[in-house]
Amino acid sequence: MKILESRPERYDLGMSLLTLGALTKIKQQIAEHTHPGNRVLDLGCGTGTLAQMCIERGAQVTGVDANSGMLAVAKRNSPSARYLNISLSHLDDHLEDESFDIILSTLAFSELTSAERLHVLKQIKRILKKEGKVLVGDEIIPENFLAKCFYYAFMLPMRLLTWIMTQNTTHAISNFDDEVRQAGMEIVNRKPFMLGMFILLEIKK
């Protein structure tokens, strides 16, 4: 998301347009899972909008993002959160075992390769408390045939728009269930958005 990330103040508006508002709804529903006193880790926290939603519900949030420009905006949007300017591949160097009640991610896993996702998922399992939960909102390829046809018809112009706005493109996740299982966790709930083109997953150990 190079152009949007080079102008972080525009990022939230741009992603809202690209997802037709689905990202905002996903973040709102993720925040509803947090409670006062929860230790929350937001992976790929971007401009801190989800972090602030969780903080307003009483959570203690740590945000992780590799883009320093995005974190500068996040610190203004959600100044009471703690931030780490690292890539998701380096979680093992900075975070202790079983240190978070809830781990969040929106549109971050789709920017990783399959090998990178598996590595991050294994680190999430290590970092997550025994009774904790993981909430992932991201782009996927629908399984239903008609929905899949609509996905490809819809996403072609959307990918072009994404390229024009960001000089990059999106990468839908096609085998995330297998990667979650390989990491030793399980998907316990899923909620589709936009005919299944985006999904909110609840994952536990």
Steps between C-alpha positions, in 0.01 A plus 500: 500500500786734413323825403246477782771409748715792384204722596382319815230756579316385186543130568178436694284682244669320212460155656139572590431581136690197372305266730166683459488559875550133592829574679332748735228247588761230560698725733187592695411135550856412600500777762181357650700194609724708726428573866649716776844378604559284191857507369455540124755471218407668170711358216536738205333770707526766227365836612380371837125517439434146624741549791301805610169312476641236734648755740161672525364165622765485774768285333877548523625498140836438337511583129752352256575646158807513278406838350629785716278754322190301589615472861550877519130542414405216736674676789282805435180300454561273798773650720446271799593184307849352497657463154769282346650603165585149380388257230265218593782254430692633803240443771715227654772756578274740693201328664487252786316168520129512591502876547175603323131422554397601146700533178349698213581544132321673211625474140849407616519127429403553134820701458714202607614188316371163614830425676493837674139449612584161648797647688287783639220260598747285694623810681140599574442162662808553716403855601129430560380411849351153549136617493564787260362564153623622164280716275600534136317711241633457149432440132435143384384320187138380560429127486149526353510483118268796434670709767837409350382614155381828649828531687708483182262728309500754783863480601646556153392867490566530873853373455550757223369773732727373777799514264416856392466613862782301658737377227444158649226239498315274739573130549205294619573211736399163356630242752483674835309216672787259428759750622309553827489122555871464420572764765315287758186715531142477376241730350197498732282759329485682168286786371500597131473852362430612142378155385797333661771713339605614845471296816535536875652194663515411868790267577600323821775265616 
